[in-house]
Amino acid sequence: MAEGADGIGRIYYKHNRIKQLRAFCFAAQSGSISRAAERLFLSQPSVSLQIQALERELGITLFERRGPRIRLTPDGETLYELAQPLVEGVDALPERFAARSQNLHAGRLDIAAGESTTLYILPDLIRAFMAQYPEVHVKLHNLQGRELCQAIRQDEVDFAVGSMLDLPDDINYRAVYSYGLSLITPEDHPLATKPVITLEDLADGQLIVPPRQLTTWRLINLVFQQHSVPYRVRLEVGGWEIIKRYVELGFGIAIASNICLTGAERIAVRSLPEIFPRRTYGVMSRRGKFLSAQARRFIELMKPDFFADEQALRESPTASVSENVFVAADQAGAPSHND
């Protein structure tokens, strides 16, 4: 009887092992016990106990604890490398099974994207995808910055499409498109016909810029700072369509991504100095996330060899794919689009 009870205890303990490893991995990813608890829908003490049980069994310390933040010890980093693929595999099992057993023409696809991507990149892609898979329910989440990253981390979306300056370590980014930047001015503005545009021309107090939290504003500010050119802003407004409209109305000039220029605008479009890099847009997903068949098909509409490139990266340790959000003006590291 005792032997049977002991056997049951061992089975129960092994059943809890994946819970302990999941709690440990989620805490390692977020750098916080409380955030791991929120993600697991458990109390903070429950997550702490699971991690402590793992530490006792292995005889190691997994985290350095400094107030509310935690950091992996060397032993913790080793265990994370071993445990993360196991946890990901178990958690992705329902999706993997569904991908094999269900028809691709059913299911759901959640995509996160900011305003520029939603307006200028995704419409044709979504139209093509919905025509091929009319039974797949597509939901587009209009998010940016921290909200977008949080949605990726919490698996609220399958993936995101966009461009960011600061990409966290737990999020993958693969560039798909690249766009140059152009100066846009009213049609009768002096810079519309000036042979050569300089950085000083742009700094003369007529700039219309996007809000400061957006990537393009940070890029503009960075270029002026790097070249020690003080500049003045006339107007700050949100959204490329609004910026183009205010340029048309004569409020000032703007540095705009070619992603938003259709050729139908009543403005002059001029080339910028080469010190302004090209901006890339690509696919963002949580590291280690299993992408559903629906997600993979959509991404292949963007870049047919996307996953072939990914396989080549795994097989060749020297291969690389550009993960830069900005590339040099003359660099062809990512395919151009509408440029």
Stockholm file with secondary structure:
# STOCKHOLM 1.0

chainA/1-339         MAEGADGIGRIYYKHNRIKQLRAFCFAAQSGSISRAAERLFLSQPSVSLQIQALERELGITLFERRGPRIRLTPDGETLYELAQPLVEGVDALPERFAARSQNLHAGRLDIAAGESTTLYILPDLIRAFMAQYPEVHVKLHNLQGRELCQAIRQDEVDFAVGSMLDLPDDINYRAVYSYGLSLITPEDHPLATKPVITLEDLADGQLIVPPRQLTTWRLINLVFQQHSVPYRVRLEVGGWEIIKRYVELGFGIAIASNICLTGAERIAVRSLPEIFPRRTYGVMSRRGKFLSAQARRFIELMKPDFFADEQALRESPTASVSENVFVAADQAGAPSHND
#=GR chainA/1-339 SS CHHHHHHHHHHHHHHHHHHHHHHHHHHHHHTCHHHHHHHHTCCHHHHHHHHHHHHHHHTSCCEEEETTEEEECHHHHHHHHHHHHHHHHHHTHHHHHHHHHSCTTSSEEEEEECHHIIIIIHHHHHHHHHHHCTTSEEEEEECCHHHHHHHHHTTSSSEEEECCSSCCTTEEEEEEEEECEEEEECTTSGGGTCSSCCHHHHTSSCEEECCTTSHHHHHHHHHHHHTTCCCCEEEECSSHHHHHHHHHTTSCEEEEEGGGCCSCSSSEEEECCTTSCEEEEEEEEETTCCCCHHHHHHHHHHCTTHHHHHHHHHHCTTCCCCCCSEECTTCCSSCBCCC
#=GC SS_cons         CHHHHHHHHHHHHHHHHHHHHHHHHHHHHHTCHHHHHHHHTCCHHHHHHHHHHHHHHHTSCCEEEETTEEEECHHHHHHHHHHHHHHHHHHTHHHHHHHHHSCTTSSEEEEEECHHIIIIIHHHHHHHHHHHCTTSEEEEEECCHHHHHHHHHTTSSSEEEECCSSCCTTEEEEEEEEECEEEEECTTSGGGTCSSCCHHHHTSSCEEECCTTSHHHHHHHHHHHHTTCCCCEEEECSSHHHHHHHHHTTSCEEEEEGGGCCSCSSSEEEECCTTSCEEEEEEEEETTCCCCHHHHHHHHHHCTTHHHHHHHHHHCTTCCCCCCSEECTTCCSSCBCCC
//
